[in-house]
Amino acid sequence: MNVNKFKSGFLALLLLVSVAFVGVGNVAAAGDVTVNVTYTDSTGSNVALQGATVELIDSSGNVVNTAQTNSSGAAVFSSVTDGTYTAEVTDQYGNTNSIASFSVSGTAVSQSTNFSTGYTDFEVDVTDSQSTEFVGEGVTVELQNASDATVVESTTTTKDGVAVFDAGYDSSVAYDVVVAPDSSDYENTTTSLTSSDYTAYDTTFTAVSANPIYTVTFDFVDPQGEVADRGLIDHYDSSDTLVDTYYSNSEGTATVDLVYNTEATFEASDEAGNYETASKTVTVDSDKTVTVNFETPSSDAVTSLQVSETTDSSDSTSGGGGGFSGGDSTPIIVVGVLVVLAFLGFVATRE
């Protein structure tokens, strides 16, 4: 036997076996890791959360894999190397849950986490109550906590009349949607929502109607056709309760802002009491101009409130409590009769 050849062959075999053992030592066992994610809805039920992001993190703090939960609320990581891991779960609104360390050693591993509160967002479609069209761009809409009226978010409508609140809100809380809290164009309108109105982790569409505000302008004219700058308007509601009093400015104008479809009675007079008063009931369905023609007080004097011809022809108006009508020719007739009688008396005297 060649001793040198034997030694060489033995050493080669030994090296091969050593390499084989080293190789076996480096072959890692593998297992699947499933992370199940749920949330608790407003009824107290646990519901699978789809679309959450799950990060698998090794013992060194490195993110080794990322997955999204499916319709069953599960994120699956296949063939995970043996070791110790944690997981970080983030929902669609940035809320996070952490899963404590767990071991993987060649077998399937299942972990679970629950968002104790569901979250939601809102999309509010705002229409004009008169035209039934969207209000357009720039109308302020607030989302408030219904319990204390705290404003949790404020936004404005898009050109399509849509206000979006997408920061993610506690779905167990009741909210109020407040349209036009600071607007002179629309009435401040509040729509209440409760947890039964929306689904957690889903966009809730809410349709609300905003009432436009119109301006009634009063132009005061004295008996000589000049501006009357000391006129006033008493505004009464449909139950004849005095709402407010408005005074004319130096240009003889007073304005009143009223919500669409409001019925109001306006009584015109002057501060000094030099003129007759008159009233008119108006249903507000557009911007209007009302001319107040003052007359001096006498048995035949007539003061009128006349809606301008330039306003909407659909204006619904009627005579009010003062009982004065516009355009009455009685004073002219009376004056004419007096002139004729005076003339006849003069002629008779001459004869």
Secondary structure, DSSP 8 states (H G I E B T S, - for coil): --HHHHHHHHHHHHHHHHHHHHHHHH---EEEEEEEEEEE-TTS-EEE-TT-EEEEEETTS-EEEEEE--TTSEEEEEEEESEEEEEEEE-TTS-EEEEEEEEESSS-EEEEEEESS-EEEEEEEEEETTT-SB--TT-EEEEEETTTTEEEEEEE--TTSEEEEEEEEETTS-EEEEE-TT-SSB--EEEEE-GGGS-TTSEEEEEEEE-BEEEEEEEEE-TTSSB-TTEEEEEE-TTS-EEEEEE--TTSEEEEEEETT-EEEEEEEETT--S--EEEEEE-SS-EEEEEE----STT---EEEE-TTS-TT-EEEE-TT---TT--HHHHHHHHHHHHHHHHHHHHH-
